[in-house]
Amino acid sequence: IFSIMSQNKGFTLIELIMVVAIMGILFSLAYSSYSNHYNRINLLGSIDKMKTQMNWARNYAIRREKFCVVSIWPSDGEYQFAVKNDPDDEVPITVVPPGEILTDDMVLIGNNIEIELIDCDDPCVLTYNYLTEEWDKPAVKINFSLSGQPSQTLGIDASTGRVNQES
């Protein structure tokens, strides 16, 4: 028995190469799966953030009896919320959603998230009229995309004025 055990003192070079190759394959599969999952979370989180904050801005304006203004710059990946006392006011007052830290009064959309606006220019300026409970451009759609992920769309519900994710 001792003579058999003394002959096996370690692993051969081929055995070590095979183990390293198998580990490399497993790590590459795990990384691509993790990367895809992270991108999906990034995309869905950005959509949910914008939807929640647009609805918050709408409710903020209703409670204060002001006009809510949402400005979106898809080319820069930013948006901004403001309120006006009158729709003809030239300078709106910027408001900050709860928990948001702004850079130059702007909210960033997300990491590498691209948005496309349908039926609105760049910048897209949407105004919610608290008196009529309607947006001035209810047909606007906001498409979010990120490489490797199916695009997602936000739209404005014409009857309630709420921003919803469309399927």
BAKOLMI-746275 format. One record per atom (N, C-alpha, C): residue in one letter; residue number from 0; atom name; x negated, z negated, y. Coordinates in pm, whole numbers, plus 32768, in hexadecimal, padded with zeros to 4 digits. Each point is the difference from the previous one (the first is absolute). Layout:
! residues N
> r, k, a, u, w, v
> A, NUM, CA, X, Z, Y
...
//
This chain:
! residues 167
> r, k, a, u, w, v
> I, 0, N, 7FAD, 8000, 7F8A
> I, 0, CA, 8053, 8000, 8076
> I, 0, C, 7FA8, 8000, 807E
> F, 1, N, 7F95, 7FB3, 8002
> F, 1, CA, 7FAB, 7FF9, 8076
> F, 1, C, 7FBA, 8085, 801B
> S, 2, N, 7FE0, 804A, 7F98
> S, 2, CA, 7FBB, 807F, 8014
> S, 2, C, 805B, 8068, 803F
> I, 3, N, 8082, 7FFC, 7FE4
> I, 3, CA, 805E, 805F, 803D
> I, 3, C, 8013, 7FE0, 8094
> M, 4, N, 800E, 7F81, 8023
> M, 4, CA, 8015, 7FD9, 808B
> M, 4, C, 7F84, 8018, 8055
> S, 5, N, 7F8C, 7FF3, 7FC9
> S, 5, CA, 7F88, 8013, 8050
> S, 5, C, 7FE9, 8092, 8022
> Q, 6, N, 803E, 805E, 7FB9
> Q, 6, CA, 7FF2, 808D, 801E
> Q, 6, C, 8055, 8029, 8078
> N, 7, N, 8072, 7FBE, 801D
> N, 7, CA, 8058, 801E, 8070
> N, 7, C, 7FDD, 7FA6, 8077
> K, 8, N, 7F9D, 8027, 804E
> K, 8, CA, 7FD4, 7FAC, 806F
> K, 8, C, 8040, 8027, 8084
> G, 9, N, 8048, 806C, 8009
> G, 9, CA, 803B, 802A, 807F
> G, 9, C, 8052, 807E, 7FEF
> F, 10, N, 8026, 803B, 8074
> F, 10, CA, 804E, 807A, 8000
> F, 10, C, 7FA3, 8078, 8012
> T, 11, N, 8029, 806D, 7FC9
> T, 11, CA, 7FB2, 807A, 8014
> T, 11, C, 8023, 803B, 8088
> L, 12, N, 7FAC, 8059, 802F
> L, 12, CA, 8016, 8041, 8081
> L, 12, C, 8082, 8051, 7FFE
> I, 13, N, 801B, 8041, 7F94
> I, 13, CA, 807C, 804F, 7FF4
> I, 13, C, 807B, 7FA6, 8009
> E, 14, N, 7FFE, 7F8C, 7FC2
> E, 14, CA, 8070, 7FA3, 8007
> E, 14, C, 8017, 7FD1, 8090
> L, 15, N, 7F94, 7FE2, 8046
> L, 15, CA, 800D, 7FD5, 808C
> L, 15, C, 8038, 8070, 8058
> I, 16, N, 7FD1, 807B, 7FED
> I, 16, CA, 8032, 8071, 804D
> I, 16, C, 8095, 8015, 7FE6
> M, 17, N, 8029, 7FF4, 7F83
> M, 17, CA, 808F, 8011, 7FDE
> M, 17, C, 8056, 7F95, 8044
> V, 18, N, 7FD2, 7F84, 8001
> V, 18, CA, 804D, 7F94, 803F
> V, 18, C, 800A, 8018, 8097
> V, 19, N, 7F91, 8026, 803E
> V, 19, CA, 8002, 801C, 8090
> V, 19, C, 805B, 8076, 801F
> A, 20, N, 7FFF, 8068, 7FAE
> A, 20, CA, 8056, 8075, 8016
> A, 20, C, 8094, 7FDA, 7FF3
> I, 21, N, 8022, 7FB2, 7F9C
> I, 21, CA, 808B, 7FD5, 7FED
> I, 21, C, 802C, 7FA9, 8076
> M, 22, N, 7FAA, 7FA6, 802D
> M, 22, CA, 8023, 7FAC, 8073
> M, 22, C, 8012, 8054, 807E
> G, 23, N, 7FAC, 8064, 8012
> G, 23, CA, 800E, 8059, 8074
> G, 23, C, 8084, 804A, 8000
> I, 24, N, 802A, 8031, 7F8D
> I, 24, CA, 8081, 8045, 7FF5
> I, 24, C, 8072, 7FA0, 8020
> L, 25, N, 7FFC, 7F89, 7FC9
> L, 25, CA, 806A, 7F9E, 801A
> L, 25, C, 8006, 7FD9, 8094
> F, 26, N, 7F8E, 7FEC, 803F
> F, 26, CA, 7FFD, 7FDC, 808E
> F, 26, C, 8035, 8071, 8058
> S, 27, N, 7FDF, 807D, 7FDE
> S, 27, CA, 8030, 8071, 8051
> S, 27, C, 8097, 800E, 7FF5
> L, 28, N, 8038, 7FE8, 7F89
> L, 28, CA, 8092, 8004, 7FF0
> L, 28, C, 8042, 7F90, 804F
> A, 29, N, 7FC6, 7F8A, 7FFB
> A, 29, CA, 803A, 7F8E, 8048
> A, 29, C, 7FF8, 8016, 8096
> Y, 30, N, 7F91, 8038, 8031
> Y, 30, CA, 7FF0, 8015, 8090
> Y, 30, C, 8064, 8066, 8035
> S, 31, N, 8013, 806F, 7FB9
> S, 31, CA, 805F, 8065, 8030
> S, 31, C, 808E, 7FC8, 8001
> S, 32, N, 8022, 7FB0, 7F9E
> S, 32, CA, 8085, 7FC3, 7FFC
> S, 32, C, 8010, 7F9E, 8074
> Y, 33, N, 7F98, 7FAF, 801A
> Y, 33, CA, 8004, 7FA0, 806E
> Y, 33, C, 800A, 8048, 8086
> S, 34, N, 7FB3, 806A, 8012
> S, 34, CA, 8001, 804C, 807D
> S, 34, C, 8089, 803C, 801B
> N, 35, N, 803E, 8039, 7F99
> N, 35, CA, 8085, 803A, 800D
> N, 35, C, 8067, 7F94, 8024
> H, 36, N, 7FF5, 7F8D, 7FBF
> H, 36, CA, 805D, 7F91, 801B
> H, 36, C, 7FED, 7FCD, 8090
> Y, 37, N, 7F84, 7FF2, 802D
> Y, 37, CA, 7FE3, 7FD2, 8087
> Y, 37, C, 803A, 8062, 8067
> N, 38, N, 7FEE, 8082, 7FEB
> N, 38, CA, 8036, 8064, 805D
> N, 38, C, 8098, 7FF9, 8007
> R, 39, N, 8042, 7FEB, 7F8F
> R, 39, CA, 8093, 7FF5, 7FFF
> R, 39, C, 802C, 7F85, 804F
> I, 40, N, 7FBD, 7F91, 7FEC
> I, 40, CA, 8022, 7F86, 804A
> I, 40, C, 7FE9, 8015, 8095
> N, 41, N, 7F94, 8042, 8025
> N, 41, CA, 7FE1, 801D, 808C
> N, 41, C, 806E, 8056, 803E
> L, 42, N, 802B, 8067, 7FBB
> L, 42, CA, 8069, 805A, 8033
> L, 42, C, 8085, 7FB6, 800E
> L, 43, N, 802B, 7FBE, 7F96
> L, 43, CA, 8081, 7FBA, 8005
> L, 43, C, 7FFF, 7F8D, 8065
> G, 44, N, 7F8E, 7FBC, 800E
> G, 44, CA, 7FF6, 7F94, 8062
> G, 44, C, 800A, 8033, 808E
> S, 45, N, 7FC3, 8073, 801C
> S, 45, CA, 8007, 803B, 8086
> S, 45, C, 808F, 802B, 8022
> I, 46, N, 8044, 8039, 7F9E
> I, 46, CA, 808B, 802B, 8014
> I, 46, C, 8059, 7F86, 801B
> D, 47, N, 7FF0, 7F9A, 7FAE
> D, 47, CA, 8053, 7F89, 800F
> D, 47, C, 7FE6, 7FBB, 8085
> K, 48, N, 7F81, 7FFE, 802A
> K, 48, CA, 7FDC, 7FC2, 8080
> K, 48, C, 8044, 8048, 8074
> M, 49, N, 7FF8, 8086, 8002
> M, 49, CA, 803C, 804A, 806F
> M, 49, C, 8099, 7FF1, 7FFF
> K, 50, N, 803D, 8008, 7F8B
> K, 50, CA, 8091, 7FF1, 7FF5
> K, 50, C, 802D, 7F78, 8032
> T, 51, N, 7FBD, 7F98, 7FD2
> T, 51, CA, 8024, 7F78, 8028
> T, 51, C, 7FEE, 7FEC, 8096
> Q, 52, N, 7F91, 8032, 8036
> Q, 52, CA, 7FE5, 7FEC, 808E
> Q, 52, C, 805D, 8053, 8058
> M, 53, N, 8027, 8078, 7FD5
> M, 53, CA, 8060, 804E, 804F
> M, 53, C, 8088, 7FBB, 8001
> N, 54, N, 8029, 7FC9, 7F8F
> N, 54, CA, 807F, 7FB6, 7FFC
> N, 54, C, 7FF7, 7F80, 8053
> W, 55, N, 7F8A, 7FBF, 7FFD
> W, 55, CA, 7FED, 7F89, 8053
> W, 55, C, 800D, 8024, 8094
> A, 56, N, 7FC0, 806F, 802A
> A, 56, CA, 8005, 8029, 808C
> A, 56, C, 808F, 8020, 802A
> R, 57, N, 804A, 8041, 7FA8
> R, 57, CA, 808D, 801E, 801C
> R, 57, C, 804E, 7F7F, 8015
> N, 58, N, 7FEF, 7F9F, 7FA6
> N, 58, CA, 8047, 7F80, 800D
> N, 58, C, 7FD1, 7FB1, 807B
> Y, 59, N, 7F80, 8009, 801F
> Y, 59, CA, 7FC9, 7FBF, 8077
> Y, 59, C, 8047, 8034, 807D
> A, 60, N, 8010, 8083, 8008
> A, 60, CA, 8042, 803C, 8074
> A, 60, C, 8094, 7FDA, 8006
> I, 61, N, 8042, 7FFB, 7F8F
> I, 61, CA, 808F, 7FDB, 7FFD
> I, 61, C, 8012, 7F72, 8033
> R, 62, N, 7FAF, 7FA3, 7FCD
> R, 62, CA, 800C, 7F74, 802A
> R, 62, C, 7FE8, 7FEC, 8095
> R, 63, N, 7FA8, 8051, 8039
> R, 63, CA, 7FDE, 7FF1, 808D
> R, 63, C, 804A, 8063, 8059
> E, 64, N, 8058, 804F, 7FC4
> E, 64, CA, 804E, 8065, 8047
> E, 64, C, 7FA4, 805C, 8051
> K, 65, N, 7FA2, 803C, 7FB8
> K, 65, CA, 7FA0, 805E, 803B
> K, 65, C, 7FFB, 807D, 7FA8
> F, 66, N, 7FC0, 8066, 8032
> F, 66, CA, 7FEE, 807B, 7FB6
> F, 66, C, 7F7A, 7FF9, 7FB7
> C, 67, N, 8001, 801B, 7F7F
> C, 67, CA, 7F87, 7FFB, 7FAF
> C, 67, C, 7FBE, 808A, 7FFE
> V, 68, N, 7F7E, 8004, 8018
> V, 68, CA, 7FB6, 807E, 8000
> V, 68, C, 7F91, 7FF6, 7F96
> V, 69, N, 8001, 805E, 7FA2
> V, 69, CA, 7F97, 8008, 7F9A
> V, 69, C, 7FB5, 8082, 8019
> S, 70, N, 7F7E, 7FF6, 801A
> S, 70, CA, 7FAB, 8075, 8015
> S, 70, C, 7FA3, 800D, 7F88
> I, 71, N, 7FF9, 8079, 7FC7
> I, 71, CA, 7FAD, 8018, 7F89
> I, 71, C, 7FA0, 8072, 801F
> W, 72, N, 7F7F, 7FE8, 7FE6
> W, 72, CA, 7F98, 8066, 800F
> W, 72, C, 7FCA, 801F, 7F75
> P, 73, N, 803A, 8062, 7FBA
> P, 73, CA, 7FD1, 801D, 7F78
> P, 73, C, 7F6F, 8030, 7FFB
> S, 74, N, 7FD3, 8046, 8067
> S, 74, CA, 7F76, 8032, 8001
> S, 74, C, 7F9A, 7F8E, 8008
> D, 75, N, 8027, 7F91, 803E
> D, 75, CA, 7FA7, 7F8C, 800D
> D, 75, C, 801D, 7F94, 7F97
> G, 76, N, 8070, 800E, 7FB9
> G, 76, CA, 8024, 7F9A, 7F9C
> G, 76, C, 8029, 7F7D, 803F
> E, 77, N, 8047, 8006, 8072
> E, 77, CA, 8028, 7F86, 8047
> E, 77, C, 8092, 8009, 802C
> Y, 78, N, 803A, 7F8B, 8019
> Y, 78, CA, 8085, 7FF9, 803D
> Y, 78, C, 8008, 7F85, 8059
> Q, 79, N, 806A, 7FFC, 8053
> Q, 79, CA, 800D, 7F96, 8064
> Q, 79, C, 8094, 7FE3, 8015
> F, 80, N, 801E, 7F83, 801D
> F, 80, CA, 8088, 7FD5, 801F
> F, 80, C, 8007, 7FD1, 8090
> A, 81, N, 806E, 8020, 8042
> A, 81, CA, 8014, 7FD4, 8089
> A, 81, C, 8095, 7FF2, 8019
> V, 82, N, 8022, 7FBC, 806D
> V, 82, CA, 808C, 7FF4, 8029
> V, 82, C, 800B, 8028, 8093
> K, 83, N, 8078, 8030, 8022
> K, 83, CA, 801F, 8025, 808B
> K, 83, C, 8084, 7FBE, 8025
> N, 84, N, 800A, 7FDB, 807F
> N, 84, CA, 8080, 7FCB, 8031
> N, 84, C, 8064, 8070, 8011
> D, 85, N, 7FCF, 8074, 8026
> D, 85, CA, 8054, 8074, 801B
> D, 85, C, 7FBD, 8078, 7FBF
> P, 86, N, 804B, 805E, 7FC7
> P, 86, CA, 7FC0, 8073, 7FBF
> P, 86, C, 7FAD, 8057, 805F
> D, 87, N, 801A, 7FF6, 8082
> D, 87, CA, 7FB6, 8050, 8061
> D, 87, C, 7F81, 7FBC, 8033
> D, 88, N, 7FE7, 7F83, 7FD4
> D, 88, CA, 7F85, 7FBC, 8029
> D, 88, C, 7F87, 8052, 7FD4
> E, 89, N, 7FA0, 800E, 805A
> E, 89, CA, 7F88, 804E, 7FE1
> E, 89, C, 7F9E, 7FB3, 7FA8
> V, 90, N, 7FF1, 7F7E, 801C
> V, 90, CA, 7F9C, 7FB1, 7FB9
> V, 90, C, 8046, 7F9A, 7FA5
> P, 91, N, 7FFC, 8017, 7F7E
> P, 91, CA, 803A, 7F9C, 7FA5
> P, 91, C, 7FA3, 7F88, 7FEF
> I, 92, N, 8038, 7F92, 7FD0
> I, 92, CA, 7FB4, 7F86, 7FE8
> I, 92, C, 7FDD, 7FFB, 7F6C
> T, 93, N, 7F7F, 7FFE, 7FDF
> T, 93, CA, 7FD5, 7FFE, 7F74
> T, 93, C, 8025, 7F7B, 7FC1
> V, 94, N, 8035, 8006, 7F85
> V, 94, CA, 801F, 7F88, 7FB3
> V, 94, C, 7FAD, 8005, 7F80
> V, 95, N, 7FE3, 7F8A, 7FCC
> V, 95, CA, 7FAB, 7FF4, 7F8B
> V, 95, C, 8050, 7FC8, 7F8B
> P, 96, N, 8002, 8047, 7F90
> P, 96, CA, 8045, 7FCA, 7F89
> P, 96, C, 7FBD, 7F7F, 7FD2
> P, 97, N, 804D, 7FA6, 7FC3
> P, 97, CA, 7FC6, 7F81, 7FD2
> P, 97, C, 7F8E, 8016, 7F9D
> G, 98, N, 7F95, 7FB4, 8013
> G, 98, CA, 7F8F, 8006, 7FA5
> G, 98, C, 7FA3, 8076, 8014
> E, 99, N, 801A, 8053, 8063
> E, 99, CA, 7FAE, 8078, 8015
> E, 99, C, 7F99, 7FE6, 806D
> I, 100, N, 7F86, 8029, 7FE6
> I, 100, CA, 7F96, 7FFA, 8064
> I, 100, C, 7FEA, 808F, 802E
> L, 101, N, 8013, 8018, 8080
> L, 101, CA, 7FFA, 8088, 8033
> L, 101, C, 7F78, 8022, 803C
> T, 102, N, 7FDF, 807F, 7FF7
> T, 102, CA, 7F8C, 8037, 8042
> T, 102, C, 8035, 8062, 8067
> D, 103, N, 7FE9, 7FE7, 807F
> D, 103, CA, 8033, 8056, 806B
> D, 103, C, 8098, 8014, 7FF7
> D, 104, N, 8048, 7F96, 7FE0
> D, 104, CA, 8092, 8000, 7FF5
> D, 104, C, 8034, 805E, 7F93
> M, 105, N, 7FAE, 8025, 7FA1
> M, 105, CA, 8027, 805D, 7F96
> M, 105, C, 7FF9, 7FBA, 7F78
> V, 106, N, 8054, 802E, 7FA4
> V, 106, CA, 7FFE, 7FD2, 7F76
> V, 106, C, 7FC6, 8073, 7FAD
> L, 107, N, 7F9D, 7FE4, 7FAC
> L, 107, CA, 7FC8, 8067, 7FA9
> L, 107, C, 8059, 8014, 7F87
> I, 108, N, 8010, 807C, 7FD7
> I, 108, CA, 8059, 801F, 7F90
> I, 108, C, 7FC7, 7FD0, 7F7C
> G, 109, N, 7F85, 801E, 7FE0
> G, 109, CA, 7FC4, 7FD3, 7F82
> G, 109, C, 7F82, 804D, 7FE2
> N, 110, N, 7FB7, 7FD0, 7F9D
> N, 110, CA, 7F82, 803F, 7FDA
> N, 110, C, 8017, 8089, 7FC2
> N, 111, N, 7FCF, 8066, 8043
> N, 111, CA, 8005, 808B, 7FCF
> N, 111, C, 808E, 8034, 7FEA
> I, 112, N, 8065, 7FBC, 8035
> I, 112, CA, 808A, 802D, 7FF4
> I, 112, C, 8018, 806D, 8067
> E, 113, N, 8037, 806F, 7FD6
> E, 113, CA, 8023, 806B, 805B
> E, 113, C, 8097, 8003, 800F
> I, 114, N, 802E, 8014, 807C
> I, 114, CA, 8090, 800C, 8013
> I, 114, C, 801F, 8086, 8042
> E, 115, N, 8076, 802F, 7FDF
> E, 115, CA, 8032, 807C, 8039
> E, 115, C, 808D, 7FE4, 8032
> L, 116, N, 801D, 802C, 807A
> L, 116, CA, 8084, 7FEA, 803A
> L, 116, C, 8051, 8080, 7FF5
> I, 117, N, 807B, 7FF1, 7FD3
> I, 117, CA, 805C, 8071, 7FF7
> I, 117, C, 8068, 7FF0, 806E
> D, 118, N, 8012, 8069, 804F
> D, 118, CA, 805E, 8002, 8070
> D, 118, C, 7FD6, 7FA4, 8073
> C, 119, N, 7F7C, 7FF5, 8016
> C, 119, CA, 7FCE, 7FB2, 8070
> C, 119, C, 7F72, 802F, 8020
> D, 120, N, 7FDA, 7FF8, 807F
> D, 120, CA, 7F7D, 802D, 802D
> D, 120, C, 7F98, 7F93, 7FF0
> D, 121, N, 7F83, 8021, 8022
> D, 121, CA, 7F93, 7FA0, 8002
> D, 121, C, 7FD7, 7FE9, 8091
> P, 122, N, 8015, 7F8E, 803C
> P, 122, CA, 8038, 7F87, 7FC5
> P, 122, C, 8098, 8007, 7FF6
> C, 123, N, 8032, 7FBC, 7F9B
> C, 123, CA, 8091, 7FF8, 7FEC
> C, 123, C, 8030, 7F80, 8045
> V, 124, N, 805E, 800E, 8059
> V, 124, CA, 8037, 7F8D, 8047
> V, 124, C, 8093, 7FF4, 7FDB
> L, 125, N, 8021, 7F93, 7FBB
> L, 125, CA, 8089, 7FE5, 7FD6
> L, 125, C, 8036, 7F8A, 8051
> T, 126, N, 8079, 800E, 8031
> T, 126, CA, 803C, 7F95, 8050
> T, 126, C, 8083, 7FD5, 7FBE
> Y, 127, N, 800C, 7F7C, 7FEB
> Y, 127, CA, 807B, 7FC7, 7FCA
> Y, 127, C, 8052, 7FC9, 8073
> N, 128, N, 807C, 802F, 800B
> N, 128, CA, 805B, 7FD5, 8069
> N, 128, C, 8056, 7F8F, 7FC9
> Y, 129, N, 7FEA, 7F87, 802F
> Y, 129, CA, 804B, 7F8D, 7FCD
> Y, 129, C, 8094, 8008, 8026
> L, 130, N, 8023, 804B, 8068
> L, 130, CA, 808C, 800A, 802B
> L, 130, C, 8052, 8056, 7F9E
> T, 131, N, 7FC6, 806D, 7FD3
> T, 131, CA, 8046, 8059, 7FA2
> T, 131, C, 7FD8, 7FE6, 7F6F
> E, 132, N, 7F99, 7FAC, 7FED
> E, 132, CA, 7FCA, 7FE1, 7F7B
> E, 132, C, 7FD2, 807E, 7FB7
> E, 133, N, 7FBC, 8058, 804A
> E, 133, CA, 7FCF, 807D, 7FC5
> E, 133, C, 7F74, 8020, 8034
> W, 134, N, 7FB5, 8049, 7FAC
> W, 134, CA, 7F7F, 8038, 8029
> W, 134, C, 8019, 8085, 8043
> D, 135, N, 7FA9, 8026, 805C
> D, 135, CA, 8012, 8080, 8044
> D, 135, C, 7FE0, 8077, 7FA6
> K, 136, N, 7FB2, 7FEB, 7F94
> K, 136, CA, 7FDD, 806C, 7FA2
> K, 136, C, 8012, 7FCE, 7F71
> P, 137, N, 807D, 7FF1, 7FD1
> P, 137, CA, 8014, 7FC7, 7F7B
> P, 137, C, 7FD3, 805A, 7F8C
> A, 138, N, 7FE4, 8080, 801B
> A, 138, CA, 7FD8, 805B, 7F95
> A, 138, C, 7F6A, 7FFD, 7FE3
> V, 139, N, 7FB4, 7FAF, 8049
> V, 139, CA, 7F6F, 7FFB, 7FED
> V, 139, C, 7FDF, 7FC5, 7F77
> K, 140, N, 7FA2, 8040, 7FBC
> K, 140, CA, 7FCC, 7FD1, 7F80
> K, 140, C, 7F6B, 7FE9, 8011
> I, 141, N, 7FCD, 7F98, 7FC2
> I, 141, CA, 7F72, 7FE1, 8005
> I, 141, C, 7FCB, 8005, 7F72
> N, 142, N, 7FAC, 8065, 7FE2
> N, 142, CA, 7FC4, 800F, 7F7B
> N, 142, C, 7F78, 7FBE, 7FFD
> F, 143, N, 7FEB, 7FAB, 7F9D
> F, 143, CA, 7F7F, 7FBE, 7FEA
> F, 143, C, 7FBF, 803F, 7F87
> S, 144, N, 7F7D, 801B, 800A
> S, 144, CA, 7FBA, 8037, 7F8C
> S, 144, C, 7F73, 7FC6, 7FF8
> L, 145, N, 7FCF, 7FFC, 7F85
> L, 145, CA, 7F7A, 7FD3, 7FE2
> L, 145, C, 7FD3, 804F, 7F87
> S, 146, N, 7F87, 8030, 8000
> S, 146, CA, 7FD2, 8058, 7F95
> S, 146, C, 8016, 7FBF, 7F77
> G, 147, N, 8036, 8050, 7FA5
> G, 147, CA, 8018, 7FD0, 7F79
> G, 147, C, 8082, 7FB4, 7FEE
> Q, 148, N, 804E, 7FF1, 8068
> Q, 148, CA, 807D, 7FB5, 7FF9
> Q, 148, C, 8074, 8059, 802C
> P, 149, N, 8076, 7FED, 7FC4
> P, 149, CA, 8073, 804C, 8032
> P, 149, C, 8026, 7FD2, 808C
> S, 150, N, 8025, 805E, 8055
> S, 150, CA, 8022, 7FDB, 808A
> S, 150, C, 8083, 7FB2, 8002
> Q, 151, N, 800D, 7FAE, 8066
> Q, 151, CA, 8076, 7FAA, 8013
> Q, 151, C, 8037, 801C, 808B
> T, 152, N, 8084, 7FEC, 8013
> T, 152, CA, 8040, 8020, 807F
> T, 152, C, 8052, 7F8B, 8034
> L, 153, N, 7FF4, 7FEA, 8084
> L, 153, CA, 8058, 7FA3, 8047
> L, 153, C, 8061, 8052, 8052
> G, 154, N, 807D, 7FD5, 8003
> G, 154, CA, 8064, 8042, 8051
> G, 154, C, 8057, 7F9A, 8047
> I, 155, N, 8045, 802E, 8067
> I, 155, CA, 8058, 7FA9, 804E
> I, 155, C, 808E, 8015, 7FCF
> D, 156, N, 8043, 7F93, 7FDA
> D, 156, CA, 808B, 8008, 7FD5
> D, 156, C, 8056, 8016, 807C
> A, 157, N, 804A, 806F, 8002
> A, 157, CA, 804D, 8024, 8077
> A, 157, C, 8070, 7F9D, 801E
> S, 158, N, 8038, 7FBE, 7F9B
> S, 158, CA, 8071, 7FA6, 801A
> S, 158, C, 7FD5, 7F73, 8026
> T, 159, N, 7F92, 7FCE, 7FC5
> T, 159, CA, 7FD6, 7F76, 801E
> T, 159, C, 7F8B, 7FF8, 8060
> G, 160, N, 7FB3, 806B, 800D
> G, 160, CA, 7F8A, 7FFF, 8055
> G, 160, C, 7F88, 7FC1, 7FBF
> R, 161, N, 800E, 7FD5, 7F84
> R, 161, CA, 7F8F, 7FC3, 7FB7
> R, 161, C, 7FA4, 806B, 7FC9
> V, 162, N, 7F82, 7FDF, 7FF7
> V, 162, CA, 7F9C, 805A, 7FC6
> V, 162, C, 7FF6, 7FDD, 7F6C
> N, 163, N, 800E, 8066, 7FAB
> N, 163, CA, 8000, 7FEC, 7F6F
> N, 163, C, 7FA0, 805F, 7FBC
> Q, 164, N, 7FCC, 7FD3, 7F8D
> Q, 164, CA, 7FAC, 8058, 7FAE
> Q, 164, C, 805D, 8057, 7FAD
> E, 165, N, 7FE4, 8082, 8002
> E, 165, CA, 8052, 805D, 7FB3
> E, 165, C, 7FBE, 801D, 7F7C
> S, 166, N, 8051, 8020, 7F9C
> S, 166, CA, 7FC6, 801E, 7F7D
> S, 166, C, 7FE5, 8092, 7FEE
//
